[in-house]
Amino acid sequence: MLNVTDATFAEEVLGSDLPVLVDFWAEWCPPCHRLSPVLDELAAEYEGRARIVKIDSDTNPETVRAYGVMSMPTLSMFRGGELVSQVVGARPRAQLRAQIDGALTT
């Protein structure tokens, strides 16, 4: 899974031809660490159809502020450079799939 930064967010997420699920996470966040292997599996499952990237919220404050992220983890779905959905907190695999599938079908 690709790690993005304030400097690469526009290119890697907003400029992506594929829908992108962004995991706003932090090192100190236990739910973020539990969610990470699930996101790795989903990244492999959706390869070529959608991307999943991570951004460390503590070291990338500009992007965190720009999207109003206040809790970790926050999972934001982007399509065509636009934010199309956002959920706060760790979610089950089925809910994450639904969030990604929603961006693929609309």
PyMOL commands that set and color helices and strands:
alter all, ss='L'
color gray80, all
select helices_A, chain A and resi 9-14+30-45+61-66+93-105
alter helices_A, ss='H'
color red, helices_A
select strands_A, chain A and resi 2-4+20-25+51-56+74-79+82-88
alter strands_A, ss='S'
color yellow, strands_A
deselect
rebuild
show_as cartoon
